[in-house]
Amino acid sequence: MLKIKDLTVEVEGKEIIRDLHLNIEEGEVHVLFGPNGCGKTTLLMTLLGFPCYKVTRGRITFKGVDITNSPTNERVKLGMGMSFQHPPEIRGVKLGDMVNIAQGRKEEAIDEDVIALAKRLNISVEFLNRDVNLGFSGGEVKRSEILQLLAQAPDFIMFDEPDSGVDVENIELIGKIMSELLDRNKMPSKRKKSGLIITHSGSIMRHLKADRAHVMLEGRIACSGMPDEITKNVMETGFERCVELCARTNEVDAE
Amino acid sequence: MTKEETIERAKRAKRKKAALGEDISIEEYIAGEEHPSLNSLDEFPAEYQQDLLDAGIEPTEKDRSGSFLQRDCSVVFSAVKYPGLELMSTTDALKEHDWLKEYLWKAVPVDTDKYTAEVELEQTHGYFIRSEAGKKVTMPVQSCLFISSDKIGQKVHNIIIAEEDSELHIITGCSVSHAVNSALHLGVSEFYVKKGAKITFTMIHNWSRGMDVRPRSAVIIEDDGAFISNYILMTPVKSLQMYPTAYCVGRNARATFQTIIYAHGDTVIDSGSRAVLRGEGSRSEIISRVISTDNAKVIARSDVIGEGANAKGHIECRGLMLSDTAELDSIPELKAERKDLDLSHEAAIGKVAEEEIQYLMARGLSEEEATSVIIRGFLNVDITGLPDALARETKRMFDMSLEKVM
């Protein structure tokens, strides 16, 4: 599904990611741990093709297409989706409008289809009529993002901190919908969707099963392993110690 | 004031330049030929039908309580379908109602400037709309002032009266044929909202590059009366200057101005809204959304003057700049004349934010589509106070106007 090879990324002239390798196969969900500033969000934004993230080396291939230099909307058309951590407020553009846009419909009204989707995330019609992200609480932002992804139904979904600022009750709901978006409820042979989840706290991992986990340090993937093991080590000993515990003698290729 | 005194005052103001806006030589413009009356709006020449539609006028008169059309300086159509509503040219109305002369120049002083003076001295009709006491005319009245010939100077005097406890909804469009290279529109509009009455006034200006436009409007609102103005301008105009003023003289009188302007080309606009809160507990809200692009120059003014006890006024003006060669001045003003008032304003001018575009692109839109969604959203003001059908209609007219420019 996604192949990242020798990826080096600069932001405003500063190298944030260097020589990163990562492959995510169809039906796989990977989770990426790492301290603040290690380059996790930069990686997602680069994969999505945001212009201020400059790829200076390496290649990104998505569904066999080299997308290293493709504009964001072309990547989205190929099947990429993203749940943003801090999405911008857009005045006059309602959450319901965003759902229609994500669904690729020209429809302007917030109709039954939109309302039915929203219901699954406990989102009211009134909330659909609010300007997107304007005055949303942390939990509301996450639910709004995931609602837009439900409408968009991408094949490969990136989640930037889906669990930050979310209360216990909502994290369970978010985990449930994420599992569904990522085909986690299906038999492995039936799983077609893939995902890459960034988490700082790891709390979403109690509600979602991943196939592989990585720890990112200083712009590189420092170690990889089984999600349970990595999550446990990160939570108990911290990122750097986890890397020491998991490190192997050879350079990790994170395949 | 007798008619002679009014004329005398007008004559003295003939050379009085307006306080704002570029000075226009009125003398260049003519009254033009008389146009024949129509039996229905769809008899209006086919080449102009689209211009009517663009100004929000429904040629079939469907869902309208009355229709009025003035072409250049001739009133060519006027029809009422609803009991309790009066609609005719101001000229006819003055013949029919002797009392009407008391309403002339009561809200707008005749010697405001040379334009008001000109309308008194060289008036070419205009419309008179009145709802009888207690009558709620929920279906809108439509009126259109249309310019079809070059060099026309349209000088209208409109009088709108909502008698006690009545309700009046007006859609008015000013439009101009594409064949017109240069013309002038002077429009005096005086609104009277009596006790407990309500007027909503949705105005679409559909001008063109050669038009000089000088509306002079004022509203007098009595106890518990409400006036809501929605103004939409999306087409270019050579020069437009206006500063409609609502005088909330009664207790709990309420005034709302919502303005949506998309200024492009070489458009020059100086447009404001003013509320004078004289009545106890009177309230006003002034909302504006202005986009300035190409070489447009826009001054967006707003002014609230608090005079009455417990008056409350708020101004919210937002601007969006799309070009480095355009200009936008946003000038909100507040004036307090006593202590128990609540006056506030917020003003902001910004650009289309890159991160908003990227966010929309991440949902599948192209850069161009994303920009259009953001601009549309910026201009999207939820219009309050209109009956549902009219609110939908206004939204449709807004979308249509926007479609043309984007």
HADDOCK unambig.tbl for C-alpha pairs under 7 A between the chains (distance, minus, plus):
assign (segid A and resid 50 and name CA) (segid B and resid 358 and name CA) 6.86 0.50 0.50
assign (segid A and resid 72 and name CA) (segid B and resid 361 and name CA) 5.97 0.50 0.50
assign (segid A and resid 72 and name CA) (segid B and resid 362 and name CA) 6.02 0.50 0.50
assign (segid A and resid 73 and name CA) (segid B and resid 361 and name CA) 5.03 0.50 0.50
assign (segid A and resid 73 and name CA) (segid B and resid 362 and name CA) 6.00 0.50 0.50
assign (segid A and resid 73 and name CA) (segid B and resid 364 and name CA) 4.71 0.50 0.50
assign (segid A and resid 73 and name CA) (segid B and resid 365 and name CA) 5.83 0.50 0.50
assign (segid A and resid 73 and name CA) (segid B and resid 366 and name CA) 5.82 0.50 0.50
assign (segid A and resid 76 and name CA) (segid B and resid 362 and name CA) 6.29 0.50 0.50
assign (segid A and resid 76 and name CA) (segid B and resid 363 and name CA) 6.82 0.50 0.50
assign (segid A and resid 76 and name CA) (segid B and resid 364 and name CA) 5.42 0.50 0.50
assign (segid A and resid 77 and name CA) (segid B and resid 364 and name CA) 6.23 0.50 0.50
assign (segid A and resid 81 and name CA) (segid B and resid 362 and name CA) 6.97 0.50 0.50
assign (segid A and resid 88 and name CA) (segid B and resid 355 and name CA) 6.65 0.50 0.50
assign (segid A and resid 88 and name CA) (segid B and resid 356 and name CA) 5.92 0.50 0.50
assign (segid A and resid 90 and name CA) (segid B and resid 356 and name CA) 6.64 0.50 0.50
assign (segid A and resid 91 and name CA) (segid B and resid 377 and name CA) 5.94 0.50 0.50
assign (segid A and resid 91 and name CA) (segid B and resid 378 and name CA) 5.86 0.50 0.50
assign (segid A and resid 92 and name CA) (segid B and resid 377 and name CA) 3.83 0.50 0.50
assign (segid A and resid 92 and name CA) (segid B and resid 378 and name CA) 5.43 0.50 0.50
assign (segid A and resid 92 and name CA) (segid B and resid 380 and name CA) 5.45 0.50 0.50
assign (segid A and resid 93 and name CA) (segid B and resid 377 and name CA) 4.91 0.50 0.50
assign (segid A and resid 101 and name CA) (segid B and resid 363 and name CA) 6.66 0.50 0.50
assign (segid A and resid 102 and name CA) (segid B and resid 363 and name CA) 4.96 0.50 0.50
assign (segid A and resid 102 and name CA) (segid B and resid 364 and name CA) 6.58 0.50 0.50
